[in-house]
Amino acid sequence: MLLGLRISNVAVIEEVEVAFGAGLTVLTGETGAGKSILVDALGLLLGSRADADVIRAGCDEAAVEGVFACSPALAARLEELGLPALGEEVLVRRVLGRNGRGKAYVNGSLVTVGVLSRLTRGLVDIAGQHEHVSLFDSSLHRTLLDRYGELGEALATYGQHYARVREVEERMESLGGDEARVRERAEFLRFQLEEINRLAPEPGEDVKLDVERRRLGSAEKLKRQASEAELLIAGDESSVLETVGRALGLLNDAARCDATLAPIVQSLGSAVAEIEESQRRLNRYTEGLESDPSRLAEVEERLDAIKRLCRKHGTALDGVLKKRGELEVELSTLENRKEILEGLAKERQVAQARARESATGLSRARAACAGEFSLQVREGLAGLALGKAAFEVRVTPGETLRPEGIDEVEFFFSANPGEPPRPLAKVASGGEASRLLLALKRALADSDGCGCYVLDEADSGVSGAIADVVGRMIKEVSGHRQVLCITHLPQVAAYADAHLLIRKGLKGERTVSEVVPLAAGAERTQELARMLSGVEVTREALGAAEALVRSANRALGSTPRPRRVSTPGGGARGRLRRSA
């Protein structure tokens, strides 16, 4: 549920902050006052595309913030995305920059718009005044039916079986092509393998050869330097070994008079032993170091061959060795292509049988819930003065396995008695489609995990007595979900639990929009009267507005709900202010 919204510097809105509660909240105002700007701003919090043109003229950036109640599903999604949880509320903030750069935050943590979209997916369902157009797209009808029937588990099971079928088919396709192309590919693989096997490189061989090449190439220099070093260590009376040895003799004699010198004597003794060992190893190194031009040429030739092979395959030696294994596997597969294809054909047959079995079960489940769904939609249409309209969901099983199953699902509708139902796009007018959209929302209310519906003039195209039944249905839907409804119909606004007026005015020389909560009673009646009569609110319009409210209360059989629910930590308004 949406608890609060704050908008700064968006279009004609300079600064607006509003809290929302459960039930039905209506937003009214003159055309162009900025009602739809609130919906667009909410869309930004849900990860919709941002356009720098929405930033208020003269401002460098715009910001939208929203507070949502933290449901268990939302808390799990926060954990999944590695975002902080701050208790019973989730604060989302989106900032747009004039330079086209923007930022998004969740509970104070910087996130990408993609992460924001994943987090808020399904939190709010926004139905615009032209959304009934999407009802004409038959590709969406299957999704709506599956959502109504809560067929997600059956669909996931089928999806696993279908994925297995596609996996086997892709493996078969990788072995496809005519025999000539397969033979050509096999010959190419043999050539590459023979080239690698002829050289037969060992893991790390290039590194070892490079070390040996550098040693052989510098043999004379290394021998000269090693010999000179050996002379400095133990060559004459001024050598290191001789000098340290004399120092050790002096301290050894002194230690007989002062025992505190014993550790130093011991250290020097160890040093002498290490120096003597180093001198012996250096001597052996010098004696074993010989120049070998033939071995050097052999090493350089081998190293060059390995480097050419690596360049040809575009990788280091480890990559060449790995590719050798891959070439062997692919060649073996091609050489045994016929037997492998026969085995895969059997696997595909088994996988297809399992997928078809689960697809048939899914199709039966769709057919079973299609009738119930059609009945509920017809009941909703009857409540919207389309009692004689025909609506049915047709589930047509096919033979081809597809990602969503084997069924074609399409809605059929007829508003006029005696006329056979036809595909929805061919028969529904704007007003009929708007009422059908509301009937679908009503039917989906119990199965929809969305906590908030936003109806942006989704009741357009209806008027008169129909407007009252539209208001009743929207009110009924709000018993299951929080509903924010932008409307021009006073008959709908009369059913509201909370009423917000959006109006434009002048601040200095600039036009600004503001949101004014209307208290039950005179304020709300005045706005309903304006909606009824226009600019001049007459006494008759006020009386009609009061009658609308009384009629709505009688129809509900209860008094209106409180405007908003209390929220912890100072409420949504307090959270929004603290985040500034």
Stockholm file with secondary structure:
# STOCKHOLM 1.0

chainA/1-580         MLLGLRISNVAVIEEVEVAFGAGLTVLTGETGAGKSILVDALGLLLGSRADADVIRAGCDEAAVEGVFACSPALAARLEELGLPALGEEVLVRRVLGRNGRGKAYVNGSLVTVGVLSRLTRGLVDIAGQHEHVSLFDSSLHRTLLDRYGELGEALATYGQHYARVREVEERMESLGGDEARVRERAEFLRFQLEEINRLAPEPGEDVKLDVERRRLGSAEKLKRQASEAELLIAGDESSVLETVGRALGLLNDAARCDATLAPIVQSLGSAVAEIEESQRRLNRYTEGLESDPSRLAEVEERLDAIKRLCRKHGTALDGVLKKRGELEVELSTLENRKEILEGLAKERQVAQARARESATGLSRARAACAGEFSLQVREGLAGLALGKAAFEVRVTPGETLRPEGIDEVEFFFSANPGEPPRPLAKVASGGEASRLLLALKRALADSDGCGCYVLDEADSGVSGAIADVVGRMIKEVSGHRQVLCITHLPQVAAYADAHLLIRKGLKGERTVSEVVPLAAGAERTQELARMLSGVEVTREALGAAEALVRSANRALGSTPRPRRVSTPGGGARGRLRRSA
#=GR chainA/1-580 SS CEEEEEEEEETTEEEEEEECCSSEEEEECSTTSSHHHHHHHHHHHTTCCCCGGGBCTTCSEEEEEEEEECCHHHHHHHHHTTCCCCSSEEEEEEEEETTSCEEEEETTEEECHHHHHHHHTTTEEEEETTTHHHHTCGGGHHHHHHHHHTCHHHHHHHHHHHHHHHHHHHHHHHTCSCHHHHHHHHHHHHHHHHHHHHHCCCTTHHHHHHHHHHHHHTHHHHHHHHHHHHHHHHSSTTSHHHHHHHHHHHHHHHTTTCGGGHHHHHHHHHHHHHHHHHHHHHHHHHHHCCCCHHHHHHHHHHHHHHHHHHHHHTSCHHHHHHHHHHHHHHHHHHHTHHHHHHHHHHHHHHHHHHHHHHHHHHHHHHHHHHHHHHHHHHHHHHHTTCTTCEEEEEEEEEEEEETTEEEEEEEEEESSTTSCCEEGGGTCCHHHHHHHHHHHHHHHTTTCCCSEEEEESTTTTCCTHHHHHHHHHHHHHHTTSEEEEECSCHHHHTTCSEEEEEEEEEETTEEEEEEEEECTTHHHHHHHHHHHHCSSCCHHHHHHHHHHHHHHHHHHTSCCCCSCCCCSTTHHHHHHHHHC
#=GC SS_cons         CEEEEEEEEETTEEEEEEECCSSEEEEECSTTSSHHHHHHHHHHHTTCCCCGGGBCTTCSEEEEEEEEECCHHHHHHHHHTTCCCCSSEEEEEEEEETTSCEEEEETTEEECHHHHHHHHTTTEEEEETTTHHHHTCGGGHHHHHHHHHTCHHHHHHHHHHHHHHHHHHHHHHHTCSCHHHHHHHHHHHHHHHHHHHHHCCCTTHHHHHHHHHHHHHTHHHHHHHHHHHHHHHHSSTTSHHHHHHHHHHHHHHHTTTCGGGHHHHHHHHHHHHHHHHHHHHHHHHHHHCCCCHHHHHHHHHHHHHHHHHHHHHTSCHHHHHHHHHHHHHHHHHHHTHHHHHHHHHHHHHHHHHHHHHHHHHHHHHHHHHHHHHHHHHHHHHHHTTCTTCEEEEEEEEEEEEETTEEEEEEEEEESSTTSCCEEGGGTCCHHHHHHHHHHHHHHHTTTCCCSEEEEESTTTTCCTHHHHHHHHHHHHHHTTSEEEEECSCHHHHTTCSEEEEEEEEEETTEEEEEEEEECTTHHHHHHHHHHHHCSSCCHHHHHHHHHHHHHHHHHHTSCCCCSCCCCSTTHHHHHHHHHC
//
